[in-house]
Amino acid sequence: QVQLVESGGGLVQPGGSLRLSCAAAGFPFSLYGMSWYRQAPGKERELVAAIGSITGVTNYVDSVKGRFTISRDNAKNAVFLQMNMLKPEDTAMYYCHANNGPVTYWGQGTQVTVSS
């Protein structure tokens, strides 16, 4: 059974940090590109960061460059998102996503709220 389970979300003050984790199971994790998406209330879901399956090449949406870092541990079937210098506009539900061509999987999401 395929599972993507996110954790690490919560309430943080502006300027703070959080580290999101996504534990994967049920598919050959190392062969899948992994990414983090987010969706704020009333807005469309957007790609935040992605990391390639083989090369480990990373990509980020402009609004998080220099603040967020995506990484993966293929031995532990996990992907992470280190979020620093958080801003109120980073508030959203964050989703873990796996893809290999037309095959995609989604996690249930973890809420990140940035507020003083």
Sine and cosine of phi, psi and omega as CSV:
sin_phi,cos_phi,sin_psi,cos_psi,sin_omega,cos_omega
0.00,0.00,0.78,-0.63,-0.01,-1.00
-0.97,0.26,0.73,-0.69,0.06,-1.00
-0.66,-0.75,0.69,-0.73,0.21,-0.98
-0.78,-0.63,0.91,-0.41,-0.09,-1.00
-0.87,-0.50,0.92,-0.39,0.01,-1.00
-1.00,0.03,0.46,-0.89,0.09,-1.00
-0.43,-0.90,0.24,-0.97,0.09,-1.00
0.97,-0.25,-0.10,1.00,0.03,-1.00
-0.95,0.30,0.12,-0.99,0.01,-1.00
0.32,-0.95,-0.22,-0.98,0.01,-1.00
-0.99,-0.17,0.77,-0.64,-0.02,-1.00
-0.62,-0.78,0.50,-0.86,0.03,-1.00
-0.98,0.20,0.43,-0.90,0.09,-1.00
-0.81,0.59,0.67,-0.74,-0.06,-1.00
1.00,-0.01,-0.17,0.99,-0.02,-1.00
-0.99,0.13,-0.08,-1.00,-0.05,-1.00
-0.75,-0.66,0.47,-0.88,0.15,-0.99
-0.60,-0.80,0.46,-0.89,0.08,-1.00
-0.83,-0.55,0.91,-0.41,0.05,-1.00
-1.00,0.02,0.59,-0.81,0.06,-1.00
-0.81,-0.58,0.49,-0.87,0.07,-1.00
-0.69,-0.72,0.90,-0.45,0.03,-1.00
-0.99,-0.12,0.80,-0.60,-0.07,-1.00
-0.94,-0.35,0.50,-0.86,0.05,-1.00
-0.39,-0.92,0.46,-0.89,0.13,-0.99
1.00,-0.04,0.07,1.00,0.05,-1.00
-0.45,-0.89,0.31,-0.95,-0.04,-1.00
-0.96,0.27,1.00,0.05,-0.17,-0.99
-0.78,0.62,-0.69,0.72,-0.11,-0.99
-0.91,0.42,-0.29,0.96,-0.03,-1.00
-1.00,-0.04,-0.03,1.00,-0.09,-1.00
-0.95,-0.32,0.69,-0.73,0.23,-0.97
-0.94,0.34,0.62,-0.78,-0.04,-1.00
-0.85,-0.52,0.56,-0.83,-0.01,-1.00
-0.47,-0.88,0.26,-0.97,0.11,-0.99
-0.88,-0.47,0.75,-0.66,0.12,-0.99
-0.90,-0.43,0.29,-0.96,0.13,-0.99
-0.61,-0.79,0.43,-0.90,0.03,-1.00
-0.62,-0.78,0.87,-0.49,0.06,-1.00
-1.00,-0.07,0.40,-0.92,0.00,-1.00
-0.82,0.57,0.77,-0.63,0.04,-1.00
0.98,0.20,0.08,1.00,-0.02,-1.00
-0.85,-0.53,0.32,-0.95,0.04,-1.00
-0.97,0.22,0.43,-0.90,0.07,-1.00
-0.92,0.38,0.69,-0.72,-0.02,-1.00
-0.79,-0.62,0.53,-0.85,0.08,-1.00
-0.96,0.27,0.79,-0.61,0.00,-1.00
-0.99,-0.14,-0.76,0.65,-0.06,-1.00
-0.40,-0.92,0.51,-0.86,0.00,-1.00
-0.64,-0.77,0.47,-0.88,0.04,-1.00
-0.67,-0.74,0.73,-0.68,-0.07,-1.00
-0.95,0.31,0.35,-0.94,-0.07,-1.00
-0.97,0.26,-0.68,0.73,-0.09,-1.00
-0.98,-0.19,-0.79,0.61,-0.09,-1.00
-0.98,0.20,-0.42,0.91,-0.07,-1.00
0.95,0.31,0.29,0.96,0.04,-1.00
-0.91,0.42,0.66,-0.75,-0.06,-1.00
-0.92,-0.39,0.47,-0.88,0.08,-1.00
-0.65,-0.76,0.53,-0.85,-0.04,-1.00
-0.68,-0.73,0.51,-0.86,0.19,-0.98
-0.93,0.36,0.54,-0.84,-0.12,-0.99
-0.82,0.57,-0.59,0.81,-0.11,-0.99
-0.92,0.38,-0.25,0.97,-0.02,-1.00
-0.91,-0.42,-0.06,1.00,-0.02,-1.00
-0.85,0.52,0.72,-0.69,-0.02,-1.00
1.00,0.08,-0.17,0.98,0.01,-1.00
-0.90,-0.44,-0.58,0.81,-0.05,-1.00
-0.95,-0.32,0.53,-0.85,0.07,-1.00
-0.69,-0.72,0.82,-0.57,0.07,-1.00
-0.99,-0.15,0.62,-0.79,0.04,-1.00
-0.53,-0.85,0.25,-0.97,0.01,-1.00
-0.63,-0.78,0.47,-0.88,0.08,-1.00
-0.81,-0.59,0.99,-0.15,-0.07,-1.00
-0.92,0.39,-0.45,0.89,0.02,-1.00
-0.93,0.36,-0.47,0.88,-0.03,-1.00
-0.96,-0.30,0.07,1.00,-0.02,-1.00
0.79,0.61,0.78,0.62,-0.06,-1.00
-0.64,-0.77,0.50,-0.87,0.10,-1.00
-0.77,-0.64,0.53,-0.85,-0.11,-0.99
-0.76,-0.65,0.40,-0.92,0.13,-0.99
-0.71,-0.71,0.95,-0.30,0.08,-1.00
-1.00,0.05,0.85,-0.52,-0.07,-1.00
-0.88,-0.47,0.90,-0.44,0.02,-1.00
-0.90,-0.43,0.27,-0.96,0.03,-1.00
0.75,0.67,0.75,0.67,-0.07,-1.00
-0.90,0.43,0.56,-0.83,-0.02,-1.00
-0.86,-0.52,0.38,-0.92,0.04,-1.00
-0.83,0.56,-0.54,0.84,0.00,-1.00
-0.95,0.30,-0.11,0.99,0.12,-0.99
-0.99,0.13,-0.12,0.99,0.01,-1.00
-0.88,0.48,0.84,-0.55,-0.05,-1.00
-0.04,-1.00,0.17,-0.99,0.23,-0.97
-1.00,0.06,0.78,-0.62,-0.03,-1.00
-0.96,-0.27,0.76,-0.65,-0.08,-1.00
-0.87,-0.48,0.65,-0.76,0.12,-0.99
-1.00,0.02,0.63,-0.77,-0.06,-1.00
-0.66,-0.75,0.68,-0.74,0.06,-1.00
-0.84,-0.54,0.63,-0.77,0.04,-1.00
-0.55,-0.84,0.57,-0.82,0.13,-0.99
-0.58,-0.82,1.00,-0.07,-0.11,-0.99
0.90,0.44,-0.78,-0.62,-0.04,-1.00
-0.98,0.20,-0.13,0.99,-0.03,-1.00
-1.00,0.02,0.84,-0.54,0.00,-1.00
-0.69,-0.72,0.52,-0.85,0.07,-1.00
-0.73,-0.69,0.53,-0.85,0.02,-1.00
-0.81,-0.58,0.56,-0.83,0.19,-0.98
-1.00,0.05,0.01,-1.00,-0.04,-1.00
-1.00,0.07,-0.28,0.96,0.07,-1.00
0.99,-0.17,0.41,-0.91,0.10,-0.99
-0.68,-0.73,0.71,-0.71,-0.11,-0.99
-0.99,0.12,0.74,-0.67,0.12,-0.99
-0.88,-0.47,0.83,-0.56,0.01,-1.00
-0.82,-0.57,0.84,-0.54,0.00,-1.00
-0.93,-0.38,0.94,-0.35,-0.10,-1.00
-0.37,-0.93,0.53,-0.85,0.08,-1.00
-1.00,-0.09,0.00,0.00,0.00,0.00
